[in-house]
Amino acid sequence: MKDATRIRPLYGVLLLLPLASCFTAKEYQRPGMATDALYRMDLATDSVAPTMDSASLAQVSWRNLFPDPVLKQYVQQALDRNLDVRIALRNTDAAAAYLRQGKAAFWPAVNGSVQAGHSHLSKNGPQGNLGVADVDQFQAGASLGWEADIWGKIRSQKRAYEAAYLQSVEAQRDVQTRLVASVAAGYYQLMALREQVAIAQETIASRDSSLRTTRALQAAGQVTAVAVQQMEAQLYDAQLLLINLQQGRRLLENSFCMLLNEPPHEVVLGATDSPEITTPLALGVPADLLANRPDVRQAEYALISAFELTNVAKSNFYPSLSISATGGLQSLEVSNWLNANSLFANVAANLLQPIVNQRQVRTAYEVARSRQEQALLRYQQVLLQAGADVSNALFDHDSKVRAEAVQRKQYEALKVAVDYSAQLLVNGMANYLEVLTARQSALAAQLNLVNIRYGKQMAIVDLYEALGGGWK
């Protein structure tokens, strides 16, 4: 009879075995999504190699992509000091702590305690009537609690923690990718502004000289005072242009210093003839975005985490089996505390099945399913956005390559027109309006050519980021 009583708690465990086939935690499978046409290949010209079997540009380290040594130094400095990167690293540390907690959930919880107490009993109470007035009690022991992972609940919780940790890792990589692109884009913008400032300064000197020449022509009776005023206005226009360019450069320098986690200061740039990016712009295959884009991988890990948490919520519909045990030493006197007769022990098995709990279990499951659907939709949205980013960057680079050739021809033609019109004005064969128009058009073309030339480099940076490069 005594042996039968001891094994009776095992009956509950045996009863759970048929139920185990009713529910087991599902395994995550990546949702089927068409990736063949994620970005447009018809936008590319010979400037980009959109081959389906070549390695992606994202596989290239930023150290090998950027040829300018000054830019490389700034990128490394930003990665070491940027506050967003450091915040992302701390988030990863927190996720790693939760991951360690999830792994420890398979082990039993053990607690130890030491207690000493004194009770003064009522003399009119049941024990007081027996002559017991004061009671001392001393106890030292340990308790153990463990839940059997019958339905895979703990395993699903552990996988959810793993996905959350990997999600934080990808978030940190995404910050790094965006930071590398931001530093490179800011650097090329500063290079363009420096060149445009130099152009404005040269233009001011040239127009000041032209103003003096026009005044001399007025004194000789070859032009009117209107021509002098128009030349003077063009000089002021160039001076205003210089002020605006210098202001833009200072503001951009302040933003650039923020990326480096430094107070605002003048940013030292590389040589004016800094080499351009010459790395082949291979796109790889669209499916590479699933492996290279940190934000896409981050969205998928968020989906995995939501999927596993749905498993956890569903397992709450089924009974849970927990085992608890306590043991130690207990005595009414200190002198007998460590005696063998003071030993005590207790073992219990608990089978808990939710029946009516104000719909809490079903609500938790429905919320988990809804969040899983939201995570899937976000994953699809991020993947589509990744394809659009590649298409936009590819089109932008292709347009800049073609526009640079046209803009250079236009500038060369306007530059010749300026020289000819100036000579004709001195010889009295052209009016001042022709000179003013040619100069203004040439200046605009020259400034635009600088924007296009450096914009082509920034388009490469955008394509590099869109493909998922920068975190390796």
C-alpha positions as CSV (number, residue, x, y, z in Angstrom):
1,M,0.0,0.0,0.0
2,K,2.8,2.4,0.8
3,D,4.5,1.7,-2.5
4,A,1.3,2.3,-4.4
5,T,0.8,5.6,-2.6
6,R,4.3,6.7,-3.7
7,I,3.8,6.0,-7.3
8,R,0.3,7.5,-7.5
9,P,1.6,11.0,-8.5
10,L,3.0,9.3,-11.6
11,Y,-0.4,8.5,-12.9
12,G,-0.9,12.2,-13.8
13,V,2.2,12.1,-15.9
14,L,1.0,9.0,-17.8
15,L,-2.3,10.7,-18.5
16,L,-0.4,13.5,-20.2
17,L,1.2,11.2,-22.8
18,P,-1.8,10.8,-25.0
19,L,-2.3,14.6,-24.9
20,A,1.2,15.3,-26.1
21,S,0.3,14.2,-29.6
22,C,-2.4,16.9,-29.7
23,F,0.0,19.7,-29.5
24,T,3.7,20.1,-30.1
25,A,5.5,23.4,-30.7
26,K,5.6,24.1,-34.4
27,E,8.9,24.7,-36.2
28,Y,9.5,28.0,-37.9
29,Q,9.7,28.0,-41.7
30,R,10.6,31.1,-43.7
31,P,7.5,32.4,-45.5
32,G,7.6,31.9,-49.2
33,M,8.2,35.3,-50.9
34,A,9.1,36.0,-54.5
35,T,12.5,37.7,-54.6
36,D,13.3,37.4,-58.3
37,A,11.9,40.8,-59.2
38,L,12.6,42.7,-56.0
39,Y,14.5,45.4,-58.0
40,R,14.5,46.6,-61.5
41,M,17.4,45.4,-63.7
42,D,16.3,47.3,-66.8
43,L,17.5,50.6,-65.3
44,A,21.2,49.6,-65.4
45,T,23.6,50.5,-68.1
46,D,27.2,49.4,-68.6
47,S,28.2,51.5,-65.5
48,V,26.7,48.7,-63.4
49,A,27.1,44.9,-63.7
50,P,23.6,43.6,-62.8
51,T,24.6,39.9,-63.3
52,M,22.6,37.3,-61.5
53,D,25.5,35.1,-60.6
54,S,28.1,37.7,-59.4
55,A,29.0,38.5,-55.8
56,S,27.1,41.4,-54.4
57,L,28.7,44.7,-53.7
58,A,27.5,44.3,-50.1
59,Q,30.2,41.6,-49.6
60,V,32.9,44.2,-50.0
61,S,34.2,45.8,-46.8
62,W,34.0,49.5,-46.5
63,R,37.7,49.6,-46.0
64,N,38.2,48.3,-49.5
65,L,35.3,50.3,-51.1
66,F,36.5,53.8,-50.2
67,P,39.9,54.8,-51.7
68,D,40.2,58.0,-49.8
69,P,42.4,57.4,-46.7
70,V,40.9,60.5,-44.9
71,L,37.3,59.2,-45.4
72,K,38.4,55.7,-44.0
73,Q,39.7,57.4,-40.9
74,Y,36.4,59.3,-40.4
75,V,34.4,56.1,-40.9
76,Q,36.5,54.2,-38.3
77,Q,36.3,57.1,-35.9
78,A,32.5,57.2,-36.2
79,L,32.2,53.5,-35.6
80,D,34.3,53.8,-32.5
81,R,32.6,56.8,-31.0
82,N,29.1,57.3,-32.4
83,L,26.4,57.3,-29.7
84,D,23.8,55.4,-31.8
85,V,26.3,52.5,-32.2
86,R,27.0,52.5,-28.5
87,I,23.3,52.5,-27.6
88,A,22.7,49.6,-30.0
89,L,25.6,47.6,-28.4
90,R,24.0,48.1,-25.0
91,N,20.7,46.9,-26.4
92,T,22.5,43.8,-27.6
93,D,24.0,43.2,-24.1
94,A,20.5,43.4,-22.6
95,A,19.1,40.9,-25.2
96,A,22.1,38.6,-24.4
97,A,21.1,38.6,-20.7
98,Y,17.6,37.5,-21.6
99,L,19.0,34.8,-23.8
100,R,21.0,33.4,-21.0
101,Q,17.9,33.5,-18.8
102,G,16.0,31.5,-21.5
103,K,18.6,28.8,-21.6
104,A,18.5,28.5,-17.8
105,A,14.8,27.9,-17.8
106,F,15.3,24.1,-18.4
107,W,17.0,23.8,-15.0
108,P,15.1,23.7,-11.7
109,A,14.9,26.7,-9.5
110,V,16.6,26.2,-6.1
111,N,16.3,28.5,-3.1
112,G,17.9,28.2,0.3
113,S,16.6,29.8,3.6
114,V,17.5,30.0,7.2
115,Q,14.8,31.0,9.7
116,A,14.6,31.6,13.4
117,G,11.4,32.6,15.2
118,H,9.7,33.1,18.5
119,S,6.0,33.0,19.1
120,H,4.1,34.1,22.2
121,L,0.8,32.2,22.3
122,S,-2.4,33.3,23.8
123,K,-3.2,31.6,27.2
124,N,-6.8,31.5,26.2
125,G,-6.1,29.7,22.9
126,P,-6.1,26.0,22.3
127,Q,-2.3,25.6,22.8
128,G,-2.3,28.1,25.8
129,N,-4.8,25.9,27.6
130,L,-2.4,23.0,27.3
131,G,0.3,25.0,29.1
132,V,2.2,26.1,26.0
133,A,3.0,29.8,26.3
134,D,6.1,30.4,24.1
135,V,7.5,28.5,21.2
136,D,10.9,28.9,19.5
137,Q,11.5,27.4,16.1
138,F,14.7,27.1,14.1
139,Q,14.8,25.9,10.5
140,A,17.4,25.7,7.7
141,G,16.5,24.2,4.3
142,A,16.3,24.4,0.6
143,S,13.4,24.3,-1.9
144,L,13.4,23.1,-5.5
145,G,10.9,23.8,-8.2
146,W,10.9,22.4,-11.8
147,E,8.3,22.5,-14.6
148,A,8.3,19.7,-17.2
149,D,8.5,21.0,-20.8
150,I,5.9,18.6,-22.1
151,W,4.4,20.9,-24.8
152,G,7.7,22.6,-25.8
153,K,6.7,25.8,-24.0
154,I,10.1,26.3,-22.5
155,R,11.9,25.4,-25.8
156,S,9.7,27.9,-27.6
157,Q,10.4,30.6,-25.0
158,K,14.2,29.9,-25.4
159,R,13.9,30.2,-29.2
160,A,12.0,33.5,-28.8
161,Y,14.9,34.8,-26.7
162,E,17.4,33.7,-29.2
163,A,15.5,35.4,-32.0
164,A,15.2,38.6,-29.9
165,Y,19.0,38.5,-29.3
166,L,19.8,38.0,-33.0
167,Q,17.3,40.8,-33.8
168,S,19.3,43.2,-31.6
169,V,22.5,42.1,-33.3
170,E,21.0,42.9,-36.7
171,A,19.7,46.2,-35.3
172,Q,23.3,47.1,-34.3
173,R,24.5,46.1,-37.8
174,D,21.8,48.2,-39.3
175,V,22.9,51.2,-37.3
176,Q,26.5,50.6,-38.5
177,T,25.4,50.3,-42.1
178,R,23.5,53.6,-42.0
179,L,26.4,55.3,-40.1
180,V,29.0,54.2,-42.7
181,A,26.7,55.5,-45.5
182,S,26.0,58.8,-43.6
183,V,29.7,59.5,-43.0
184,A,30.6,58.8,-46.6
185,A,27.7,60.9,-48.0
186,G,28.5,63.7,-45.7
187,Y,32.2,63.6,-46.6
188,Y,31.4,63.7,-50.4
189,Q,29.0,66.6,-49.8
190,L,31.7,68.5,-48.0
191,M,34.1,67.8,-50.8
192,A,31.6,69.2,-53.3
193,L,30.9,72.3,-51.2
194,R,34.7,72.9,-50.8
195,E,35.1,72.9,-54.6
196,Q,32.0,75.1,-55.1
197,V,33.3,77.6,-52.6
198,A,36.6,77.7,-54.5
199,I,34.6,78.3,-57.8
200,A,32.6,81.1,-56.1
201,Q,35.8,82.8,-54.9
202,E,37.3,82.6,-58.4
203,T,34.1,83.9,-59.9
204,I,34.1,86.9,-57.5
205,A,37.7,87.7,-58.5
206,S,36.8,87.4,-62.2
207,R,33.7,89.5,-61.9
208,D,35.5,92.2,-60.0
209,S,38.1,92.4,-62.8
210,S,35.3,92.5,-65.4
211,L,33.6,95.3,-63.4
212,R,36.7,97.4,-63.6
213,T,37.0,96.7,-67.4
214,T,33.3,97.7,-67.9
215,R,33.9,100.9,-66.0
216,A,36.8,101.7,-68.3
217,L,34.6,100.9,-71.3
218,Q,32.0,103.3,-70.0
219,A,34.7,106.0,-69.6
220,A,35.6,105.4,-73.3
221,G,31.9,105.7,-74.3
222,Q,31.6,102.1,-75.5
223,V,29.0,101.0,-72.9
224,T,26.4,102.7,-70.8
225,A,26.0,103.1,-67.1
226,V,23.4,100.3,-67.2
227,A,26.1,97.8,-68.2
228,V,28.2,98.9,-65.2
229,Q,25.3,98.4,-62.9
230,Q,24.5,95.0,-64.3
231,M,28.2,93.9,-63.9
232,E,28.2,95.2,-60.4
233,A,24.9,93.3,-59.6
234,Q,26.5,90.1,-60.9
235,L,29.5,90.6,-58.6
236,Y,27.1,90.9,-55.6
237,D,25.3,87.8,-56.8
238,A,28.5,85.9,-56.7
239,Q,29.3,87.2,-53.2
240,L,25.9,86.1,-52.0
241,L,26.5,82.7,-53.5
242,L,29.7,82.4,-51.6
243,I,28.0,83.4,-48.3
244,N,25.3,80.7,-48.8
245,L,27.9,78.0,-49.8
246,Q,30.0,78.8,-46.7
247,Q,26.9,78.7,-44.5
248,G,25.9,75.3,-45.9
249,R,29.4,74.0,-45.4
250,R,29.5,75.0,-41.7
251,L,26.1,73.5,-41.1
252,L,27.1,70.3,-42.8
253,E,30.3,70.2,-40.8
254,N,28.4,70.5,-37.6
255,S,26.2,67.5,-38.6
256,F,29.2,65.6,-39.7
257,C,30.9,66.2,-36.3
258,M,27.7,64.8,-34.6
259,L,28.3,61.5,-36.4
260,L,31.8,61.5,-35.0
261,N,30.5,62.3,-31.5
262,E,32.6,65.5,-31.4
263,P,31.8,69.1,-30.8
264,P,31.4,71.3,-33.9
265,H,34.6,72.1,-35.7
266,E,36.1,72.6,-39.1
267,V,36.3,69.2,-40.9
268,V,39.7,68.5,-42.6
269,L,39.2,66.9,-46.0
270,G,41.4,64.9,-48.3
271,A,43.1,66.1,-51.5
272,T,41.0,67.9,-54.1
273,D,41.9,65.2,-56.6
274,S,40.7,62.4,-54.3
275,P,40.3,59.1,-56.2
276,E,36.8,58.0,-57.1
277,I,35.2,54.7,-56.1
278,T,36.2,52.1,-58.7
279,T,34.9,48.9,-57.2
280,P,32.7,47.0,-59.7
281,L,29.1,47.6,-58.8
282,A,27.8,44.1,-59.0
283,L,24.3,43.6,-57.7
284,G,24.3,39.9,-57.1
285,V,20.9,38.3,-57.0
286,P,17.8,39.8,-55.3
287,A,17.7,36.9,-52.8
288,D,21.0,38.2,-51.4
289,L,19.0,40.9,-49.6
290,L,17.7,38.3,-47.2
291,A,21.3,37.6,-46.1
292,N,22.9,41.0,-46.4
293,R,20.4,43.6,-45.4
294,P,20.4,44.0,-41.6
295,D,17.0,45.5,-41.5
296,V,15.5,42.6,-43.5
297,R,17.2,40.1,-41.2
298,Q,16.1,42.1,-38.2
299,A,12.5,41.9,-39.4
300,E,12.7,38.2,-39.9
301,Y,14.0,37.6,-36.4
302,A,11.2,39.7,-35.1
303,L,8.8,37.4,-37.0
304,I,10.6,34.3,-35.6
305,S,10.3,35.7,-32.1
306,A,6.5,36.4,-32.6
307,F,6.1,32.9,-34.0
308,E,7.7,31.3,-31.0
309,L,5.7,33.4,-28.5
310,T,2.6,32.2,-30.3
311,N,3.7,28.6,-29.5
312,V,4.1,29.6,-25.9
313,A,0.6,31.2,-25.8
314,K,-0.9,28.1,-27.4
315,S,0.8,25.7,-24.9
316,N,-1.0,27.5,-22.0
317,F,-4.3,25.8,-23.1
318,Y,-2.8,22.5,-22.0
319,P,-2.1,21.2,-18.5
320,S,1.3,22.0,-16.9
321,L,3.2,19.6,-14.7
322,S,5.5,21.0,-12.0
323,I,7.5,19.2,-9.3
324,S,8.5,20.8,-6.0
325,A,10.6,19.6,-3.2
326,T,11.7,21.0,0.1
327,G,14.0,19.7,2.8
328,G,16.3,20.7,5.6
329,L,16.6,20.8,9.4
330,Q,13.9,21.9,11.8
331,S,13.9,22.1,15.6
332,L,12.3,23.8,18.5
333,E,15.7,24.1,20.3
334,V,19.0,25.3,19.0
335,S,20.8,22.5,20.7
336,N,18.9,19.9,18.6
337,W,18.9,21.9,15.3
338,L,21.8,20.0,13.7
339,N,20.6,16.6,15.0
340,A,19.6,13.8,12.5
341,N,16.2,13.7,14.0
342,S,15.6,17.3,12.8
343,L,15.7,16.3,9.2
344,F,12.5,16.9,7.2
345,A,11.6,16.5,3.5
346,N,8.6,17.0,1.2
347,V,8.1,16.2,-2.5
348,A,5.0,17.1,-4.4
349,A,3.8,16.9,-8.1
350,N,1.3,19.5,-9.3
351,L,-0.8,19.1,-12.4
352,L,-2.6,22.4,-13.4
353,Q,-5.2,22.6,-16.1
354,P,-6.8,26.0,-16.9
355,I,-10.6,25.7,-16.9
356,V,-12.2,29.1,-16.4
357,N,-9.8,32.0,-16.0
358,Q,-11.8,34.9,-17.4
359,R,-10.6,34.2,-21.0
360,Q,-7.0,35.3,-20.1
361,V,-5.4,32.3,-21.9
362,R,-7.4,32.7,-25.1
363,T,-6.9,36.5,-25.1
364,A,-3.1,36.0,-24.8
365,Y,-3.2,33.5,-27.7
366,E,-5.2,35.8,-29.9
367,V,-2.9,38.7,-29.2
368,A,0.1,36.6,-29.9
369,R,-1.4,35.5,-33.3
370,S,-2.2,39.1,-34.1
371,R,1.4,40.2,-33.3
372,Q,2.7,37.3,-35.5
373,E,0.7,38.5,-38.4
374,Q,1.9,42.1,-37.9
375,A,5.5,40.9,-37.8
376,L,4.9,39.0,-41.1
377,L,3.5,42.1,-42.7
378,R,6.4,44.2,-41.5
379,Y,8.8,41.6,-42.8
380,Q,7.2,41.8,-46.3
381,Q,7.2,45.6,-46.1
382,V,10.9,45.8,-45.3
383,L,11.8,43.4,-48.0
384,L,9.8,45.3,-50.6
385,Q,11.4,48.6,-49.4
386,A,14.9,47.0,-49.7
387,G,14.1,46.2,-53.4
388,A,12.9,49.8,-54.0
389,D,16.1,51.2,-52.3
390,V,18.3,49.2,-54.7
391,S,16.2,50.3,-57.7
392,N,16.4,53.9,-56.7
393,A,20.1,53.9,-56.0
394,L,20.8,52.0,-59.2
395,F,18.7,54.5,-61.3
396,D,20.3,57.4,-59.5
397,H,23.8,56.2,-60.3
398,D,22.9,55.5,-63.9
399,S,21.4,58.9,-64.3
400,K,24.4,60.6,-62.7
401,V,26.8,58.8,-65.1
402,R,24.9,59.9,-68.1
403,A,24.2,63.4,-66.8
404,E,27.9,64.0,-66.0
405,A,28.9,63.5,-69.6
406,V,26.2,65.9,-70.9
407,Q,26.8,68.5,-68.2
408,R,30.5,68.5,-68.9
409,K,29.9,69.2,-72.6
410,Q,27.5,72.0,-71.7
411,Y,30.0,73.6,-69.4
412,E,32.7,73.5,-71.9
413,A,30.5,75.1,-74.5
414,L,29.4,77.8,-72.1
415,K,32.9,78.4,-71.0
416,V,33.9,79.1,-74.7
417,A,30.9,81.3,-75.1
418,V,32.0,83.4,-72.1
419,D,35.4,84.0,-73.5
420,Y,34.1,84.9,-77.0
421,S,31.4,87.2,-75.7
422,A,33.9,89.0,-73.4
423,Q,36.3,89.6,-76.3
424,L,33.4,90.8,-78.6
425,L,32.3,93.2,-75.9
426,V,35.7,94.8,-75.6
427,N,35.8,95.1,-79.4
428,G,32.3,96.6,-79.5
429,M,30.8,93.6,-81.4
430,A,28.6,92.3,-78.6
431,N,26.4,93.9,-75.9
432,Y,26.8,93.4,-72.2
433,L,23.6,91.3,-71.9
434,E,25.2,88.5,-74.0
435,V,28.2,88.5,-71.6
436,L,26.0,88.5,-68.5
437,T,23.9,85.6,-69.8
438,A,26.9,83.5,-70.8
439,R,28.6,84.1,-67.5
440,Q,25.5,83.2,-65.4
441,S,24.9,80.1,-67.4
442,A,28.5,78.9,-67.2
443,L,28.6,79.4,-63.4
444,A,25.4,77.4,-63.0
445,A,26.7,74.6,-65.2
446,Q,30.0,74.5,-63.4
447,L,28.4,74.3,-60.0
448,N,26.0,71.6,-61.3
449,L,28.8,69.6,-62.7
450,V,30.4,69.5,-59.3
451,N,27.1,68.3,-57.7
452,I,26.7,65.6,-60.4
453,R,30.3,64.4,-60.0
454,Y,30.1,64.0,-56.3
455,G,26.5,62.9,-56.5
456,K,27.7,59.9,-58.6
457,Q,29.9,58.9,-55.6
458,M,27.0,59.3,-53.2
459,A,24.8,57.2,-55.4
460,I,27.4,54.4,-55.1
461,V,27.2,54.8,-51.4
462,D,23.4,54.6,-51.5
463,L,23.6,51.5,-53.6
464,Y,26.2,50.0,-51.2
465,E,23.8,50.6,-48.3
466,A,20.8,49.4,-50.2
467,L,22.4,46.1,-50.9
468,G,23.3,45.7,-47.2
469,G,27.0,46.6,-47.2
470,G,28.8,48.5,-44.5
471,W,28.6,46.2,-41.4
472,K,31.3,43.7,-42.4
